[in-house]
Amino acid sequence: MQKLKIGVLREEKVPIDKRVPLTPLICSDLVHKYSNIEIVVQPSKIRCYSDFEYTAFGVPLQEDLSDCNVLMGVKEVPLELLIPNKKYFFFSHTIKKQSHNQQLMKTLIEKKIQMIDYETLTDKNNNRIIGFGRYAGVVGAYNGILGYGLKYDLFRIKPAQLCRDRAEMEEELKRVKLPNIKICLTGGGRVANGAIETLSALRIRKVTAEEFLSMSFREPVYCQLNPRDYVERPNDHNFDLNDFFQHPEHFVSKFGLFTKFTDLYISSHYWDPRSPKMFTEEDMQAPDFHMSVIADITCDMDGSVPTTLRASSIEKPFYGYNIKKHSEDLPFNKDTVCIMAVDNLPCELPRDASDDFGKDLTERVLPFLFSNDTDKVIERASICKEGKLTKGFEYLKDYAY
């Protein structure tokens, strides 16, 4: 069996990202499990796991990774650091023809790199098999709770980024005392499930959409909405999931009902640009519009949540949306909606997010790299190889050449 040497890259992109694709323990486990695998790590002063933690697990440090077959990172690799004819794994942010990464795409082809993007790793049914979405949801919901506490001066808890790990973050949650607010959550995937984990840590009771709209409660509650609950066909008010996935432009939003009863809205659903917006600026003018804090984990610019004017940062996660002026304002003013729209939420708990991601990578992806890829997982996820776009990504031709 051919020897395979994997190099874990130092993250070089600014702003810095402390996450890693493989933790020290996972590296050690892989080397012991597969006799033909060698793993080395590029030294780094910024990653969430220190150089010492890697060497303590017997993982050697190596600055020059040119003798590695496979190179694994998290964010985009600077163009000048890309090594020709290698196999790379990272989030390239190119598959939607992102203009800021067009030169990256061109360079990957020029250097004859095999680019395996984590975002393009799918099973036979085209379902994504790996991502940081769960921790985006975990932290996004936490930030929503944090924002609500600050807006109404109810409690002050440590920002997630200042917690060493998730265990410390959940200790902070024990200090939260919420009034009988109603929290609305949209989505049903990894992100939404992560958000529910945080709400469950707070022991917030889940209610149905019907109960949410029709009943009052003496405790905080939340409801989880799926597309059936917030969109409909305008002519017959019916819903068909396959029709919605294929032709979202045929539907209109009925989320306006929920804006009248929701205190905190957590947006964690996938949004197709052809889909209707959840609500409009006109809806916000209604005297019974009730939402005062919005945690937009999806963070789509000009997307489903019209109050998301820009992405916010980990250091300054909140800004205000002035309903009257439709413009940015101070986050905790009485007459503004507090918006949380951090677009790199998993970076706030980098150790936990990296461990979760690394386990998925080990179980769902690397076996196909280490042995015969009969399911063609790696092949299907390769955007380019040997100086050419692969068949599944030929639509990038005008962007890549």
C-alpha positions in Angstrom: 0.0 0.0 0.0 1.3 3.4 -1.0 2.7 5.6 1.8 0.6 8.8 2.3 2.0 11.9 4.0 -0.5 14.5 5.2 0.5 18.0 6.1 -1.7 20.1 8.4 -1.4 23.7 7.1 -0.9 26.8 9.3 -3.8 29.2 8.7 -2.4 32.3 6.9 -5.6 34.2 6.0 -6.5 37.4 7.7 -8.6 37.8 9.8 -7.0 34.9 11.6 -8.8 31.6 12.0 -7.8 29.4 15.0 -9.5 26.2 13.8 -7.8 23.1 12.6 -9.0 20.2 10.3 -7.3 17.6 12.5 -6.8 17.9 16.3 -3.7 16.4 18.0 -5.7 13.4 19.3 -7.2 12.7 15.9 -3.8 12.8 14.2 -2.4 10.4 16.7 -5.4 8.0 16.3 -5.1 8.1 12.5 -1.4 7.3 12.5 -2.0 4.3 14.8 -5.0 3.1 12.8 -3.4 3.3 9.4 0.1 1.9 9.0 0.7 3.7 5.7 -0.2 7.2 7.0 2.2 9.9 8.2 1.0 13.2 9.5 3.1 16.4 10.2 1.9 19.8 11.3 3.2 23.2 10.2 4.1 25.2 13.4 1.6 28.0 14.3 1.3 30.5 17.1 -2.3 31.2 16.5 -4.2 27.9 16.2 -6.4 26.8 19.1 -4.3 23.7 19.6 -0.7 24.6 20.4 2.4 23.1 18.8 3.2 21.5 22.2 -0.2 19.7 22.2 0.6 18.2 18.8 4.1 17.1 19.8 2.8 15.7 23.1 0.7 13.3 21.0 3.7 12.3 18.9 2.8 14.5 15.9 6.0 16.1 14.5 6.2 19.7 13.5 7.5 20.5 10.0 7.8 24.0 8.4 8.3 22.8 4.8 5.5 20.6 3.6 6.6 20.1 0.0 7.2 16.4 0.6 3.6 15.8 1.6 1.1 14.2 -0.8 -2.0 15.8 0.8 -2.3 19.2 2.5 -5.2 20.1 4.7 -6.3 23.4 6.1 -9.5 25.3 6.9 -9.6 28.7 5.0 -8.2 29.7 1.6 -4.4 29.3 1.2 -2.5 32.4 -0.1 -1.7 32.0 -3.7 2.1 32.3 -3.3 2.0 29.4 -0.7 0.2 26.9 -2.9 2.6 24.0 -3.8 2.1 22.7 -7.4 0.8 19.2 -8.1 -0.5 18.5 -4.6 -3.8 17.4 -3.3 -5.4 20.1 -1.2 -8.4 20.1 1.2 -9.8 23.5 2.4 -12.8 25.8 2.0 -12.0 27.5 -1.3 -15.2 29.6 -1.6 -15.0 29.4 -5.4 -18.0 27.2 -6.4 -20.4 30.2 -6.5 -17.9 32.1 -8.6 -17.0 34.4 -5.7 -15.2 37.3 -7.4 -12.7 37.8 -4.6 -11.4 34.2 -5.1 -11.3 34.1 -8.9 -7.5 34.4 -8.9 -7.3 31.5 -6.4 -9.3 29.4 -8.8 -7.0 30.3 -11.7 -3.9 29.6 -9.7 -5.2 26.1 -8.6 -5.5 25.2 -12.2 -2.2 26.8 -13.3 -0.4 24.8 -10.5 -2.2 21.6 -11.4 -3.5 21.2 -7.9 -6.3 18.7 -7.1 -8.7 20.9 -5.1 -11.0 19.0 -2.8 -13.4 21.5 -1.2 -15.0 20.4 2.1 -18.2 22.1 0.8 -18.3 19.8 -2.2 -17.9 16.5 -0.3 -21.2 14.7 -0.8 -22.7 11.3 -0.6 -24.4 9.5 -3.5 -27.6 11.4 -3.0 -25.7 14.8 -3.2 -26.1 15.5 0.5 -23.2 17.3 2.2 -21.3 15.0 4.6 -19.1 17.5 6.5 -19.1 21.1 7.7 -18.9 23.4 10.6 -22.6 24.1 10.6 -23.4 22.5 13.9 -21.2 24.9 15.8 -22.4 27.9 13.8 -25.8 27.0 15.3 -24.5 26.3 18.8 -22.8 29.7 19.0 -25.4 31.6 17.0 -28.1 30.7 19.4 -25.9 31.6 22.3 -25.2 35.0 20.8 -28.9 35.5 20.3 -29.5 34.9 24.0 -26.5 37.1 24.9 -28.0 39.9 22.7 -31.4 39.6 24.3 -29.9 39.9 27.8 -27.9 43.0 26.8 -30.8 44.7 25.1 -33.1 44.5 28.1 -30.3 44.6 30.8 -31.5 41.2 32.1 -28.1 39.4 32.6 -24.5 39.6 31.4 -22.7 36.5 30.3 -19.3 36.0 28.8 -19.1 36.1 25.0 -18.5 32.6 23.6 -15.1 33.7 22.1 -13.9 34.4 25.7 -14.8 30.9 26.8 -12.1 28.3 26.7 -14.5 25.7 25.3 -18.1 24.7 25.1 -18.2 23.4 28.6 -17.3 26.9 29.9 -19.9 28.4 27.6 -22.6 26.2 29.0 -21.6 27.1 32.5 -22.3 30.7 31.5 -25.8 29.7 30.4 -26.6 28.6 33.9 -26.6 32.2 34.9 -29.3 33.1 32.4 -32.8 33.8 33.6 -35.1 34.5 30.7 -38.7 35.9 31.1 -41.5 34.2 29.3 -40.3 35.1 25.8 -41.1 33.3 22.6 -38.2 32.2 20.4 -38.7 31.3 16.8 -36.2 29.1 14.9 -36.2 28.4 11.2 -34.3 25.5 9.6 -34.0 21.7 10.0 -30.3 20.9 9.2 -27.0 20.9 11.1 -27.1 24.6 11.9 -30.6 24.4 13.3 -29.8 21.3 15.3 -26.8 23.1 16.8 -29.0 26.0 17.8 -31.4 23.6 19.4 -28.6 22.1 21.5 -28.0 25.6 23.0 -31.7 26.1 23.7 -31.9 22.7 25.2 -29.0 23.5 27.5 -31.2 26.4 28.8 -34.1 23.9 29.3 -36.3 26.0 27.0 -39.5 24.1 26.2 -40.3 23.3 22.5 -43.9 24.0 21.4 -45.7 23.5 18.1 -46.1 26.3 15.6 -49.9 26.4 16.4 -49.3 26.6 20.1 -46.7 29.4 19.5 -49.2 31.5 17.7 -52.3 30.8 19.8 -51.2 30.3 23.4 -49.5 32.3 26.2 -46.9 30.7 28.5 -45.4 31.4 31.9 -42.0 30.3 30.8 -39.7 30.9 27.7 -40.6 28.6 24.8 -39.4 28.1 21.3 -40.8 26.7 18.1 -39.0 25.2 15.1 -40.4 26.1 11.7 -39.8 24.1 8.5 -40.7 25.4 5.0 -44.2 24.1 5.3 -44.7 26.5 8.2 -43.4 29.7 6.6 -44.1 29.5 2.9 -47.1 28.7 0.7 -48.3 28.8 -2.9 -50.3 32.1 -3.2 -53.1 30.7 -5.4 -54.1 27.6 -3.3 -52.2 28.0 0.0 -50.9 24.5 -0.3 -47.4 23.2 0.2 -45.3 20.6 -1.6 -41.7 20.2 -0.4 -40.3 18.9 -3.7 -42.0 21.7 -5.6 -40.5 24.2 -3.1 -37.0 22.8 -3.6 -37.3 22.9 -7.4 -39.3 26.1 -7.8 -39.1 28.3 -4.7 -40.0 31.3 -6.8 -43.6 29.9 -6.9 -44.1 30.5 -3.2 -44.7 33.5 -0.9 -43.8 33.9 2.7 -46.4 33.5 5.5 -43.8 34.2 8.2 -45.5 37.5 8.8 -47.8 35.7 11.3 -44.8 34.8 13.4 -43.3 38.3 13.5 -46.3 39.3 15.7 -45.5 36.9 18.4 -41.7 36.4 18.3 -39.3 38.1 20.7 -36.1 36.5 19.5 -35.8 35.1 16.0 -33.0 32.6 15.1 -32.5 32.2 11.4 -30.7 29.0 10.6 -32.4 27.7 7.4 -30.9 27.3 3.9 -32.1 30.1 1.6 -32.3 29.9 -2.2 -32.0 33.3 -3.8 -35.2 32.5 -5.8 -37.1 32.1 -2.5 -39.2 34.8 -1.0 -37.8 36.9 1.9 -39.1 35.9 5.3 -40.5 39.3 5.9 -40.3 42.8 4.3 -39.4 46.3 5.5 -43.1 47.1 5.1 -44.0 44.2 7.4 -41.8 45.8 10.0 -43.9 49.0 9.9 -46.9 47.2 11.3 -47.8 48.2 14.9 -47.8 44.6 16.0 -44.4 43.7 14.6 -42.8 42.2 17.7 -39.3 40.9 17.0 -36.7 42.8 18.9 -33.6 40.6 18.5 -32.6 38.6 15.4 -29.8 36.1 15.3 -29.2 35.6 11.6 -26.9 32.6 11.5 -27.4 32.2 7.8 -26.0 35.7 7.3 -27.0 36.1 3.6 -26.5 39.6 2.3 -29.7 40.8 0.6 -31.0 37.4 1.7 -34.0 36.0 3.5 -33.7 38.4 6.5 -33.9 42.0 5.3 -32.5 43.4 8.5 -29.1 41.9 7.8 -27.3 45.0 6.4 -23.8 43.5 6.8 -21.9 40.8 8.5 -20.9 41.6 12.0 -17.6 40.5 13.7 -16.8 38.2 16.6 -15.4 41.2 18.5 -18.5 43.4 17.7 -21.3 40.9 17.1 -24.3 43.2 17.3 -25.7 46.3 15.5 -29.1 47.9 15.4 -31.6 48.1 12.6 -33.7 51.3 12.7 -37.2 50.3 11.6 -38.2 53.9 10.6 -35.1 54.7 8.7 -34.2 51.3 7.4 -30.6 51.9 8.3 -28.0 50.8 10.8 -28.2 52.2 14.3 -27.0 51.4 17.8 -27.8 47.8 18.8 -29.5 48.2 22.1 -31.6 51.4 21.5 -35.3 51.1 22.5 -36.5 51.7 18.9 -34.0 49.4 17.1 -34.0 45.7 16.4 -30.8 44.1 17.7 -29.1 42.2 14.9 -26.5 39.4 15.3 -24.9 38.5 11.9 -21.5 37.0 12.6 -20.4 35.1 9.5 -17.7 32.9 11.1 -19.4 31.8 14.3 -17.6 28.4 14.7 -14.4 30.4 15.2 -15.7 31.5 18.6 -15.4 27.9 19.9 -12.5 26.8 17.8 -11.4 23.8 19.9 -14.8 22.2 20.0 -15.7 23.1 16.4 -12.4 21.6 15.2 -12.9 18.4 17.2 -16.4 17.9 15.8 -15.2 18.6 12.3 -12.2 16.4 12.6 -14.2 13.5 13.8 -16.6 13.8 10.8 -13.6 14.1 8.5 -12.1 11.0 9.9 -15.2 8.9 9.7 -16.9 10.2 6.5 -14.1 11.3 4.2 -10.6 10.1 5.0 -11.4 6.3 4.6 -12.0 7.1 0.9 -8.7 8.9 0.7 -6.8 6.1 2.3 -8.3 3.2 0.3 -10.1 2.6 -2.9 -12.7 5.4 -3.4 -15.4 3.1 -4.7 -18.1 5.6 -3.9 -16.1 8.3 -5.8 -16.5 10.7 -2.8 -13.1 12.4 -3.4 -13.5 12.3 -7.2 -16.9 14.0 -7.0 -15.6 16.7 -4.6 -12.5 17.6 -6.7 -13.1 20.9 -8.4 -10.0 20.7 -10.5 -7.3 18.2 -11.2 -4.2 18.1 -13.4 -4.7 21.6 -14.7 -8.4 21.2 -15.7 -11.8 21.6 -14.2 -13.5 18.3 -13.5 -16.7 17.3 -15.2 -19.0 18.4 -12.3 -17.5 21.8 -12.2 -17.2 22.8 -15.9 -19.8 25.4 -15.2 -16.9 27.4 -13.7 -15.1 27.6 -17.1 -15.7 31.4 -17.7 -14.5 32.0 -14.1 -11.5 29.7 -14.0 -9.7 30.2 -17.3 
